[in-house]
Amino acid sequence: MPIDILMPALSPTMEEGTLSKWLKKEGDKVTSGDVIAEIETDKATMEVEAVDEGVIGKLLVPAGTENVKVNTRIAVLLADGEGADAISAEKPAAPAKADADTPAATSEAAGGKVRESAEEPTAKADSKVPAQPKAEAASDPDIPAGTEMVTMTVREALRDAMAEEMRRDENVFVMGEEVAEYQGAYKITQGLLQEFGDRRVIDTPITEHGFAGVGVGAAMAGLRPIVEFMTFNFAMQAIDQIINSAAKTLYMSGGQMGAPIVFRGPNGAAARVAAQHSQDYGAWYSHIPGLKVVQPYTAADAKGLLKAAIRDPNPVIFLENEILYGHSFEVPKMDDFVLPIGKARIHKAGRDATIVSWGIGMTYAVKAVDELAKEGIDVELIDLRTLRPMDLPTVIESVRKTGRLVTVEEGYPQSSVGTEIATRVMQQAFDYLDAPILTIAGKDVPMPYAANLEKLALPNVGEVVQAVKTVCYK
Amino acid sequence: MAPTKTASVSGRKTAAKSATKTASRSASKEFTGRNTPDFGKDDDLHAYREMLLIRRFEEKAGQLYGMGFIGGFCHLYIGQEAVVVGMQMAQKEGDQVITAYRDHGHMLATGMSARGVMAELTGRRGGYSKGKGGSMHMFSKEKHFYGGHGIVGAQVSLGTGLAFANKYRNNDSVSVAYFGDGAANQGQVYESFNMAALWKLPIVYIVENNRYAMGTSTSRATAQSNYSLRGSGFGIPGVQVDGMDVRAVKAAGDEALEHCRSGKGPIILEMLTYRYRGHSMSDPAKYRSKDEVQKMRSEHDPIEQVRLRLLEKGWATEDELKAIDKDIRDVVSDSADFAQADPEPDPSELYTDILL
């Protein structure tokens, strides 16, 4: 049966082109790979190679023809022994599109075969975007009455979380700069080398991009890496591996292969370390589907959420803060204290206004709530804890009660997490709002070094107090 | 020292030999990459079949692209078939493979089905990634194929991570990480070399030097175009291999994999190869002469070399080879038919596989 040679698409966007030259004439024998024609697209002149073997039976489109639509029959190839009379006079094939509603038609054009489509066309249904499934987060575990509460720093809580998970699962290991012999640049991995040895507590060279990739590769192979960045400011070197490799592989593989990995380390400003060491990346990572992003404030949350992050089958960005490392909180003494990722925590109930914050932002919010209480304003303070997936239902439930919302974070103000919360609350709870939502963030400047300027660049308690008063019209 | 860019493969072989000496002298006395044993009949027939499958598959993919069934980017492997086929023949079950986006040949060589690969190219639900990955992103846990990556060089660090996992588990597997002469200039490649050498990770780094990083020839992009030497600063031995000769690839692969399995750490094989087609479908390849391409095709084609050998040695008749050709064409046509008839993914797949 004669084989149709069709006008090919030669770029992702080509719809038509000029058939500038034939390099074979009727009667010529061609084999796979022979150049048969030159085609001019909007971008370049391209050569067209034969795919099948045979003899050129007929050239249907003369050289020099412009605007030849993709998939027009341009020539017919005859198999050995076939005569020109085998060429049918059928009309040029209709242009093929890779839509689901055309496979039967186009496979007929391509191979001269009529084939039943395996399924009814789905294109009609395609016009409707399916609803995004709702993520359901579990609630915090009950802490049995009489459980001993131990006061510990965030630093100790993080170390305990890693140690407990490493005892529990042989596949968990920690790698990063100075995590082993040095005991951690911020002492978060203190004692881990002594307990677990250098097979599982691994000092890396200063090579963020490389070891982030090594970690993701190890996770794809089924291990459970904890990759420590000395600070998330250095993770910008590695962000390609975090986003393009860790976050997207599960989707790109149709669910076959993911990366169960935790990237953790201090994030945001410390004190007087200037612009390149002071950025808060919460908003950046929270933008990315395929990641979970955790930014805890208390030691209990740091412990319970880090344990959850290590067990999570997805890549988790765990944003700590150098200043919070030394803060002490009460942590329940339980054998296995694991908290749900994606669930906000009501830090303090209240009825007049809602503040949503997370991570170090909570330090400003907590003080502001105390001051406001003295002035008779009863604030509900929500610690978001996880930025992605975001527990918006808890925020909205609070706003339905208070009608007023202020967000507090240290990151830059444009496209911040606060603006995201404000947008979504406006869209989903507009009727409950009694005042515009205000977002408190760091100032729109690189972090300055001078002590006074640094203080000005960060949020402060006064700003939060004022914002709450403003939304309360007081 | 560095091979002349315009030299033919035979010219490059001379360069390769001297490079081999230097590399082995400076880095490893044991690793030579110089074994080039003749294949037996079964090996040659196997290699012929496997390489022909890739060639015919890619030609068909090019055709389906032309018809609009395959969208976006599509990077064909035509010309380079001996590299993956020879390496696969040297590998053991459990050895992992990872590469960039010129990846269809690697998938077929690892034993992934032509139907599943082609249906992914057409973006259909029967594709390896349910149509959500496309030409550049396919994976198979079963065949130990770890993608399929679109960022030049990223697969080198990821492949090093696979090797890390092998060492961590103290198993016998080796990671085989492919990258091009273009990727060889990415910083993370050297970060990975450093860690792999430091930790003695079992990984074979394969530089598929097809002479062009997209449209930029190696001579215009690199200060050291002998890529086998690129690990010398880390003490990683390397050799240049005639990547158009499947026997040379297999022999070098055997030796390299043994080197890794015996705990000696990483190794580099620079495969001197050639891509016949443009970088992607929309590349007219004006940066090289037609003569250069034609010379490679007519004098060094990896499949033709095996075909002539099979006939010369009387291991196959023309008719027997024709029968193989027909088998392969049938497999490829079947995959193309499947890939055109298979439905697109269900719209509900939009929101699946984002998180587990």
Interface residues (C-beta under 8 A of the other chain):
Chain A: L6 M7 P8 A9 L10 S11 P12 M14 S32 G33 T41 K43 A44 T45 M46 E47 V48 E49 V51 V70 N71 P95 A96 K97 A98 D99 A100 P103 A104 T106 S107 A109 A110 G111 K113 R115 S117 A118 E119 T122 A125 D126 K128 V129 P130 Q132 P133 F173 R199 T204 P205 T207 H209 G210 F211 A212 G213 V214 G215 V216 G217 A218 A219 M220 A221 G222 L223 D240 Q241 N244 S245 T249 L250 Y251 M252 S253 G254 G255 Q256 M257 G258 P289 G290 K292 P313 N314 P389
Chain B: R55 R56 E59 K60 G62 Q63 L64 Y65 G66 M67 G68 F69 I70 G71 G72 F73 I78 Q96 I98 T122 G123 G127 Y128 S129 K130 G131 K132 G133 H137 M138 F139 S140 K141 Y146 G147 G148 H149 G150 I151 A154 V156 S157 L158 G159 T160 G161 L162 A163 F164 A165 N166 Y168 G187 Q188 E191 S192 N194 M195 L198 Y276 G278 M281 S282 D283 P284 K286 R297 S333 A336 D337 Q340 A341 D342 P343 E344 D346 P347 S348 L350 Y351 T352 D353 I354 L355 L356
